[in-house]
Amino acid sequence: MDAKSIGVVGAGTMGNGIAQVCAAAGLQVTMVDVSEAAVQRGLATLRGSLDRLIKKGALTPAAKEATVARVAGTTDYGALGGAGLVIEAATENLEVKLRILRQLDELVSPDAIVATNTSSLSITQLAAVGRRPERFVGLHFFNPVPMMALVEVIRGLQTSDETHARALAFAQDIGKTPITVKNGPGFAVNRILCPMINEAIFALQEGMASAEDIDTGMKLGCNHPIGPLALADLVGLDTLLAVMQVFYEGFNDPKYRPAPLLKELVAAGRLGRKTKRGFFAYE
């Protein structure tokens, strides 16, 4: 096991962002996905993100090349065997995550930590599929990962003090600010944020105000940097719906029911920025 070697499962938005910040901090990263095409898209996105930092004067071309050189993309899960920390960053789907975690349990070093980037699913439940649940922890990064400073470090019922301490240290080592959160639907940030966004969707659905005016009201009236509906488009309406369904089922409380308009937009494939259309249209 190499403490300076990080594995990331998933080369999508969150996975390539996590890979970028780890590599920028000097760690060797192996990024795995199910297809070579997905891996190459992830690597291309990572390079594009670094190019934008160069244009802003926040990064040199030499630093970009050094960061890219520390990231290896592959479809071979076996390449994760020597990593000191493996972060699962697949889609927010319980069965998908459980399948990946069972696979990782057979491959990683007994001394390694396995983490999940889930934004709402139970850390305790995910930990239970492995043989070493005390070495499992939640590491919830926020989108876009290279820009957002926060990482929620979530302890499951089984997470050991040592694993928790190592996870906090890792987050600090890659330049993030960690907060410790107990296991529970949505953890701390999304527990507060997602119902607020859902309520904004109810307000739009009921014709209380236009999407533009709702967002303007929250930006100017509450000093939010982005309106809740634009934020929903950024997060992804399918992701938001998945989180609200976890809340609804986890708390058994109707106040967390997803807004029907949110369900309707997801059913139509209007998922926000990633499909160029959600509450707003994008070029």
Residue pairs with C-beta under 8 A, 6 or more apart in sequence:
1 82
1 83
1 84
1 109
1 111
1 112
2 28
2 82
2 83
2 84
3 84
3 85
4 26
4 27
4 28
4 84
5 27
5 28
5 29
5 30
5 82
5 83
5 84
6 19
6 22
6 27
6 28
6 29
6 30
6 83
6 84
6 85
6 86
6 87
7 29
7 30
7 31
7 32
7 79
7 80
7 83
7 85
7 86
7 87
7 108
8 15
8 18
8 19
8 22
8 29
8 30
8 31
8 32
8 86
8 87
8 89
9 15
9 32
9 33
9 77
9 80
9 86
9 87
9 88
9 89
9 90
9 100
9 104
10 31
10 32
10 33
10 88
10 89
10 90
10 91
10 117
11 19
11 31
11 32
11 33
11 38
11 39
11 41
11 42
11 43
11 73
12 33
12 38
12 42
12 89
12 90
12 91
13 45
13 143
13 144
13 274
14 89
14 117
14 141
14 143
14 145
15 31
15 33
15 42
15 89
15 90
15 117
16 31
16 42
16 43
16 45
16 46
16 49
17 46
17 49
17 141
17 143
17 144
17 145
17 146
18 87
18 89
18 117
18 141
18 145
19 29
19 31
19 42
19 46
19 71
20 46
20 49
20 50
20 67
20 71
20 145
20 146
21 145
21 146
21 174
21 175
21 176
22 29
22 174
23 29
23 67
23 68
23 70
23 71
24 63
24 67
24 146
24 174
24 175
25 173
25 174
25 175
26 70
27 70
27 174
28 70
28 72
29 70
29 71
29 72
30 72
30 74
30 79
30 80
30 83
31 39
31 42
31 43
31 71
31 72
31 73
31 74
32 39
32 73
32 74
32 75
32 76
32 77
32 79
32 80
33 39
33 42
33 73
33 75
34 75
35 75
36 75
39 73
39 74
39 75
40 73
42 73
43 68
43 71
43 73
46 68
46 71
47 64
47 68
49 144
49 146
50 59
50 64
50 67
50 68
51 64
53 59
53 64
53 146
54 60
54 61
54 64
72 79
77 103
77 104
77 107
78 107
80 86
80 104
80 107
80 108
81 107
81 108
81 109
82 109
83 108
83 109
83 112
84 109
84 111
84 112
84 113
85 112
85 113
85 114
85 115
85 166
85 170
86 104
86 108
86 112
86 113
86 114
86 115
87 115
87 116
87 117
87 139
88 97
88 100
88 101
88 104
88 114
88 115
88 116
88 117
89 117
89 141
90 96
90 97
90 100
92 118
92 119
92 120
92 121
92 239
92 242
92 243
93 242
94 121
94 125
97 116
97 118
97 121
97 126
98 126
98 129
101 114
101 116
101 126
101 129
101 130
102 129
102 130
104 114
104 130
105 114
105 129
105 130
105 131
105 132
108 114
110 132
111 135
112 135
113 135
113 136
113 137
113 163
113 166
113 167
114 130
114 132
114 135
114 136
114 137
115 136
115 137
115 138
115 139
115 167
116 123
116 126
116 136
116 137
116 138
116 139
117 138
117 139
117 140
117 141
118 126
118 138
118 140
119 140
119 186
119 187
119 190
119 239
119 243
120 185
120 186
120 187
120 190
120 242
120 243
120 246
120 247
121 246
122 156
122 183
122 185
122 250
123 136
123 137
123 138
123 154
123 155
123 156
123 159
123 183
124 156
124 157
124 158
124 183
126 136
126 156
127 133
127 136
127 156
127 157
127 158
127 159
128 158
130 136
133 156
133 158
133 159
134 158
134 159
134 160
134 163
135 160
135 163
136 156
136 158
136 159
136 163
137 153
137 154
137 155
137 156
137 159
137 163
137 164
137 167
138 152
138 153
138 154
138 155
138 156
138 181
138 183
138 187
139 151
139 152
139 153
139 154
139 167
139 170
139 171
140 151
140 152
140 153
140 154
140 181
140 187
140 189
141 148
141 151
141 176
142 148
142 150
142 151
142 189
143 234
143 235
149 175
149 176
149 177
150 176
150 177
150 178
150 179
150 189
151 171
151 176
151 177
151 178
151 179
152 178
152 179
152 181
152 187
152 188
152 189
153 164
153 167
153 168
153 171
153 178
153 179
153 180
153 181
154 181
154 182
154 183
154 187
155 164
155 180
155 181
155 182
155 183
156 183
157 183
164 180
167 178
168 178
168 180
171 177
171 178
172 178
179 188
181 187
181 188
184 191
184 250
185 191
185 246
185 247
185 250
185 251
186 194
186 243
186 246
186 247
190 243
191 247
194 240
194 243
194 244
194 247
195 244
195 247
195 255
195 256
196 228
197 228
197 229
197 231
197 232
197 235
197 240
198 240
198 244
198 256
198 258
198 259
198 262
200 214
200 218
200 227
200 228
200 229
200 232
201 229
201 232
201 259
201 261
201 262
201 279
202 259
202 261
203 209
203 214
204 210
204 211
204 214
204 229
204 261
204 279
205 259
205 260
205 261
208 214
209 217
211 229
211 279
211 280
214 227
214 228
214 229
215 226
215 227
215 228
215 229
215 230
216 227
217 227
218 224
218 227
218 228
219 225
219 226
219 227
226 234
229 278
229 279
229 280
230 279
230 280
232 240
232 262
232 272
232 278
232 279
233 272
233 273
233 278
233 279
233 280
233 282
234 272
234 273
235 272
236 271
236 272
236 273
236 274
237 262
237 265
237 266
237 270
237 271
237 272
237 278
238 266
238 271
240 262
241 258
241 262
241 263
241 266
244 256
244 257
244 258
244 262
245 258
247 253
247 256
248 254
248 256
248 257
248 258
265 271
265 278
265 279
269 275
270 277
270 278
271 278
272 278
272 279
273 282
276 282
276 283
